[in-house]
Amino acid sequence: MENVQVEGKVLKGAEFLIKETDAQNVFIPEEFNEEQLMVADAAREFITQRVIPNTEKLEKHDIPLLTKLLEESGEYGLLATAIPEEYEGTQQDFLTNTLLTEANSLGGSFALTMGAHTGIGTLPILYFGNPAQKAKYLPKLATGELKAAYCLTEPGSGSDALAAKSKAVLSEDGKHYILNGQKMWITNGGLADVFCVFAKIDGEKFTGFIVEAAYEGVTRGAEERKLGIKGSSTCQIFFENVKVPVENVLGEIGRGHVIAFNILNIGRIKLAAGTIGGAKIAATTSIKYANERKQFKRSIGTFGAIQHKLGEQAIRIYAGESATYRSAADIQAMEEKLMHEGKPYSQALLGAAEEYAIECALLKVVGSEALDYVVDEGVQIFGGMGYSEEAPMARNYRDARINRIFEGTNEINRMLVIDMLLKRAMKGQLDIMSPAMAVQKELMTPPSFGGSGDSGFLAAEKKAVQSMKKAVLMTLGATAQKLMQKLQDEQEILMYLSDMIAEVYVAESTILRTEKLVATRGEAACQGQIDMTSVFVADAVERLGLNGRNAIRAWAEGDERRMLLMGLRRFTKFEGVNTKNARRRIAQQLLDADEYCF
Ligand SMILES: Cc1cc2nc3c(=O)[nH]c(=O)nc-3n(C[C@H](O)[C@H](O)[C@H](O)COP(=O)(O)OP(=O)(O)OC[C@H]3O[C@@H](n4cnc5c(N)ncnc54)[C@H](O)[C@@H]3O)c2cc1C
């Protein structure tokens, strides 16, 4: 726990938009301690020895082997790290669990099998189970003796999860709920012993249930034929007059949505960590190929076009990673604060993740899209071999794609970011309106041209991020004021705004990481990181500006339109470094290391 920020210096959820953060108060991945790194190494060791040699078999739906490997990972201790010791777990802190998720990504589809078990499968019982339920299930889930799955989605309800048709009715003797329904796309469906199922009591009260696979009336469909992650089990689960004991109701009747949605906050940041891990592996594969493959008597890594791709892969990984672990540490610090105030462990982590739900949603989008960029350009770097199942990149490409779909599609997560932000503003939890008004006022004054603030380490980039915040506050404030309730029907604008906010968070996190790193290692040792930060910020400013213009053009007219567009120009004015040369330098460093090395 030594590597968490000092209490009181951590910003609350989404406050990054209106407040500044000192680099000394952020956690950076370079600060993981030995113990935490050892947990990640142990996972990699297990996967290298046991999972990777079995990849081909797993890809062909060898469910008994998948089950055995999941059990072995349990024996190895990899399923117990979020579970308290009183339930046979080894309860590691949140940062360690997030890092473990990144390390597990080495296992490709198998990471999903572990993640669904330890995450959405086990956490509902850990967070919402009563003491008897925890005592019954958690020790066996910690060892892998029992395997878990999470059943929310149905053929007719995915994004609109609360429209589920599965129904539970209390039996006449009051001892059971009779469950009927059909769930779809259930990860670990083919091997789970315990399902966390959501159904409506009397067709109305959305409620969670713990359902054992052994109960009469529970059947599994055939394995889905998927685009990727073929080594994981996904199938439909059918419930036909299943007698679920009343003591298996999870949490409060009618409050299943609290379980379903809260579990997803943690799932989303973990997904971001997993995508960062997957992207690092795909980047290394790309770098090695760029070194090996020769065309026109040169290795392809010497071509500028390829160096651009290698550089950009690294930039997106480094930036996404900076933001992911910044948030993970904030969640951990908040969790510790809540525990200090007397909340039990499970409630504290849940509350902390809810506090940073906005960050979790945007990280899910950022991570999954960074991974898709990396694997897509990875295929391109491999040329024809990128299209061959004989080389690793084709599978990486197929496996990556799911991340934009589950844990809430990226569209749903983008909309959630704005929805949650405006709700917090309306409840008075986050004052975005006063800073937004201040920015509008600033627009009435002439811009300052003094470059004096631009000297010093990454000073221009820092100033650019401050201006990006102003651009967001101006655009969001004016749009929300004008459209009010109608904003929720203008989804394109919600997407633009959400992307603007993500750019701010990721750009700032990247600067803070590099700044902290330079403070310990010195500038000379961090040239790659400095280049990555400068390029990321330069491009982020442009992307933010475009999204802002699209948002404003969507509704503003006349003088207001002109004034807001002028404001955007003012707040996105940034000279930036020579990004072509910076990417070349980054690529050269990667090629020299022959792996992703940041
Ligand atoms: C391999 C795999 C594993 C999965 N594992 C699990 C699991 O273990 N447990 C589980 O419960 N579920 C699981 N899912 C389900 C997954 O969470 C859903 O597929 C996902 O939430 C999307 O729902 P859907 O497929 O019904 O798509 P839809 O909701 O029909 O969405 C289709 C498209 O419409 C968009 N859309 C939907 N609503 C809106 C809206 N209001 N505004 C704008 N756009 C909208 C979506 O973004 C998407 O682009 C899994 C899915 C897959 C493919």
The ligand as a Tripos MOL2 file, in Angstrom:
@<TRIPOS>MOLECULE
LIG
   53    58     1     0     0
SMALL
NO_CHARGES

@<TRIPOS>ATOM
      1 C1        -17.9800  -12.8290  -26.6410 C.3       1 LIG1
      2 C2        -18.9850  -12.1720  -25.7580 C.ar      1 LIG1
      3 C3        -18.9680  -12.4060  -24.3970 C.ar      1 LIG1
      4 C4        -19.9360  -11.8470  -23.5840 C.ar      1 LIG1
      5 N1        -19.9660  -12.1680  -22.2400 N.ar      1 LIG1
      6 C5        -21.0610  -11.8090  -21.5010 C.ar      1 LIG1
      7 C6        -21.2390  -12.3270  -20.1770 C.ar      1 LIG1
      8 O1        -20.4010  -13.0680  -19.6470 O.2       1 LIG1
      9 N2        -22.3720  -11.9980  -19.5110 N.ar      1 LIG1
     10 C7        -23.3250  -11.1850  -20.0550 C.ar      1 LIG1
     11 O2        -24.3320  -10.9200  -19.3840 O.2       1 LIG1
     12 N3        -23.1680  -10.6550  -21.2990 N.ar      1 LIG1
     13 C8        -22.0780  -10.9640  -22.0340 C.ar      1 LIG1
     14 N4        -21.9250  -10.4750  -23.3190 N.ar      1 LIG1
     15 C9        -22.9440   -9.6190  -23.8590 C.3       1 LIG1
     16 C10       -22.4960   -8.2070  -24.1140 C.3       1 LIG1
     17 O3        -22.3690   -7.5240  -22.9010 O.3       1 LIG1
     18 C11       -23.5040   -7.5640  -25.0730 C.3       1 LIG1
     19 O4        -23.3040   -8.1720  -26.3340 O.3       1 LIG1
     20 C12       -23.3640   -6.0720  -25.1630 C.3       1 LIG1
     21 O5        -23.7670   -5.4620  -23.9690 O.3       1 LIG1
     22 C13       -24.1790   -5.4860  -26.3100 C.3       1 LIG1
     23 O6        -25.4900   -5.9540  -26.2900 O.3       1 LIG1
     24 P1        -26.1230   -6.5500  -27.6330 P.3       1 LIG1
     25 O7        -25.2160   -7.5840  -28.1520 O.co2     1 LIG1
     26 O8        -27.5270   -6.9480  -27.3500 O.co2     1 LIG1
     27 O9        -26.1100   -5.3650  -28.6520 O.3       1 LIG1
     28 P2        -27.2100   -4.2240  -28.7670 P.3       1 LIG1
     29 O10       -27.5540   -3.6870  -27.4410 O.co2     1 LIG1
     30 O11       -28.3300   -4.7390  -29.6240 O.co2     1 LIG1
     31 O12       -26.4070   -3.1200  -29.5540 O.3       1 LIG1
     32 C14       -26.2340   -3.1350  -30.9750 C.3       1 LIG1
     33 C15       -25.6210   -1.7900  -31.3860 C.3       1 LIG1
     34 O13       -26.5340   -0.7340  -31.0540 O.3       1 LIG1
     35 C16       -25.9230    0.2000  -30.1970 C.3       1 LIG1
     36 N5        -26.9040    0.6780  -29.2330 N.ar      1 LIG1
     37 C17       -27.6800   -0.0240  -28.3950 C.ar      1 LIG1
     38 N6        -28.4260    0.7800  -27.6390 N.ar      1 LIG1
     39 C18       -28.1150    2.0400  -28.0050 C.ar      1 LIG1
     40 C19       -28.5340    3.3220  -27.5820 C.ar      1 LIG1
     41 N7        -29.4100    3.5120  -26.5900 N.pl3     1 LIG1
     42 N8        -28.0020    4.3910  -28.2030 N.ar      1 LIG1
     43 C20       -27.0780    4.2510  -29.1690 C.ar      1 LIG1
     44 N9        -26.6270    3.0770  -29.5900 N.ar      1 LIG1
     45 C21       -27.1400    1.9800  -29.0190 C.ar      1 LIG1
     46 C22       -24.7780   -0.5370  -29.5340 C.3       1 LIG1
     47 O14       -23.7570    0.3370  -29.0880 O.3       1 LIG1
     48 C23       -24.3210   -1.4610  -30.6520 C.3       1 LIG1
     49 O15       -23.4590   -0.7760  -31.5010 O.3       1 LIG1
     50 C24       -20.9200  -10.9930  -24.1370 C.ar      1 LIG1
     51 C25       -20.9020  -10.7250  -25.5090 C.ar      1 LIG1
     52 C26       -19.9730  -11.3140  -26.3260 C.ar      1 LIG1
     53 C27       -20.0430  -11.0610  -27.7960 C.3       1 LIG1
@<TRIPOS>BOND
     1     1     2 1
     2     2     3 ar
     3     2    52 ar
     4     3     4 ar
     5     4     5 ar
     6     4    50 ar
     7     5     6 ar
     8     6     7 ar
     9     6    13 1
    10     7     8 2
    11     7     9 ar
    12     9    10 ar
    13    10    11 2
    14    10    12 ar
    15    12    13 ar
    16    13    14 ar
    17    14    15 1
    18    14    50 ar
    19    15    16 1
    20    16    17 1
    21    16    18 1
    22    18    19 1
    23    18    20 1
    24    20    21 1
    25    20    22 1
    26    22    23 1
    27    23    24 1
    28    24    25 2
    29    24    26 1
    30    24    27 1
    31    27    28 1
    32    28    29 2
    33    28    30 1
    34    28    31 1
    35    31    32 1
    36    32    33 1
    37    33    34 1
    38    33    48 1
    39    34    35 1
    40    35    36 1
    41    35    46 1
    42    36    37 ar
    43    36    45 ar
    44    37    38 ar
    45    38    39 ar
    46    39    40 ar
    47    39    45 ar
    48    40    41 1
    49    40    42 ar
    50    42    43 ar
    51    43    44 ar
    52    44    45 ar
    53    46    47 1
    54    46    48 1
    55    48    49 1
    56    50    51 ar
    57    51    52 ar
    58    52    53 1
@<TRIPOS>SUBSTRUCTURE
     1 LIG1         1 GROUP 0 **** ****
